Amino acid sequence: MLDRNGFQRKTYDDLLTEMSAKAQELYGADANVGERSFLGILLRIMAWFMSLAWMAIEQVYHAAFRKSAEGVQLDKLLPYAGITRNLEEYAYGQITLQGTPHYTVESGFLVGKTKSDITYETLGSVTLDAIGQGTVDIVCTEVGSVGNTPAGTITEIINPSADVESVTNEEKVDGGREKETDAEARTRSNITVEGMGNGTPAAIRRAILTIPSVRAAQVIENYKDEVDQYNTPSRGIQAFVLGGQEEDIGMAILNSKAGGINPYGTTTVTVNDDSGNPQIMRFTRATEVTLYAKVNISTNTSFEIDGQDKVKNALVQYVGGTDTNTQLYAGLNMGEKVVMAKGMFAILQVPGVTDVELKLSTDGMNFIEENITVAINEVAQIDAANIEVTIDV
């Protein structure tokens, strides 16, 4: 039923109780509505299917609100917050080929990760130079974080050629990500709603966060007559950004800041305004605070074989960073402290975990059981590789 407190779904037991009472009202108080009687069985069948209808009605009710909607229903509400869900992205990078001098390697040449089924293809043709070397852009043939890989790991030639002897990636290949989860999209929408409009720090932050590759952002303004502690000049603004391309961030700042306001930062980018005139925009790259963790858990029989990986991933999803599947999570926003209780709560949601002890460190040596505070221009990040999980026997 729907009242001032919201929607209250009738459960199977509620429906059965009401239907049984109504049947005895119509057929007499001595009517047999027991679970083995014909009438009782009929009522239970009807109550079951009616409970499914009530569940569907409840889902329809909650689908109307951004904080409770899920899946496609949430996708339809996100534009009201000024964003859309970030979809899967392919991993991009570069490889260096070694082979016959002046030989042209055609676009679509396939290479792969060492001892892996993950492959990449070249995005254009490249002619090897006089010493037989050439560099070309590549993209993973599979969408998602599976294509992210460190430097020096792409060494396999999938379609061999007598004129190509070897291949390697001198820098990491990254940018691949999975589809944004409901929780991530909902959190980002909560932030962007605060910045509706233009000309305010919240509006600038919202504009930056609408860039799919941006993982966190914070904007400060200095309305005093002297430079602030972050070197922001008087009457200026400064955006701290994690992730994203420089041109995209510069354009977001240009389109959302107030006229005459000076954007300050250590990164400078030139973008064109609506009239085609070049404008200099500045922002500062966020400082990542790398965390390390030691997790000791107690478990029961529900704890699964890959439970330790799930524990690591749960903590990564809360803080932000790369999980055991190389999926990158935004996690906490800039300036948000890492709360021990919230990290422990995330771990306790893993099936089979009954108790947890959590210690954190910023240097990998000194671990403490305290919250980790970060500055407004910093963002905490933790990778699964930096999490040690032990199980009480």
WONOR-V685275 format. One line per field, one symbol per residue. phi: phi as a letter, one per 30 degrees, with the letter a starting at -180 (. if undefined). burial: b if it has 9 or more other C-alpha atoms within 8 Angstrom, else e. A space follows every 50 residues. Layout:
BEGIN
phi = ???
burial = ???
END
This chain:
BEGIN
phi = .cbdcjccdddeddddddddddddddcjdcddcddcdddddddddddddd ddddddddddddddcddbdbhdddedceedcibbddddbddbabbccbad eidccddjdcbbddhbcdbbbdcadbcdddcicacbdbbddcdjddddad diccbccdcebdcbcabacdbdcbjdaddededdddddddddddcdjbic eddddddddddeddcaabbbbccdcbdddciddeibbbccbciidedddd dddedcdddicddcldccbcbcddciddbccbabddcdcdcbbcccbcbb dddcecdddddddddddddjkcddcidccdidddidddcedddddddddd ejdcabbbbbbcbibccbcbdccbddcbbdbbcedccccbcdc
burial = eeeeeebeebebeebbeebbeebbeeeeeeeebeeebebbbebbeebbeb beebbeebeebbbbbbeebbeebbbebbbebbbebeebbbbbbbbbbbbb bbbebebebbbbbeeeebbbbbbbbbbbbeebbbbbbbbbbbbbbbbbbe bbbbbbbeeeeeebbbbbbbbbbbbbbbbbebebbbebbbbbbbbbebbb bbbbbbbbbbbeebbbbbbebbeeeebbeeebbbbbbbbbbbebeebbbb bbbbebbeeebebbbeebbbbbbeeeeeeebbbbbbeebbbbbbbbbbbe eebeeebeebbbbbbbbbbbbbbbebbbbbbbbbbbbbbbebbbebbbeb bbbbebebbbbbebeebeeeeeebebbbbbbbbbebbebeeee
END
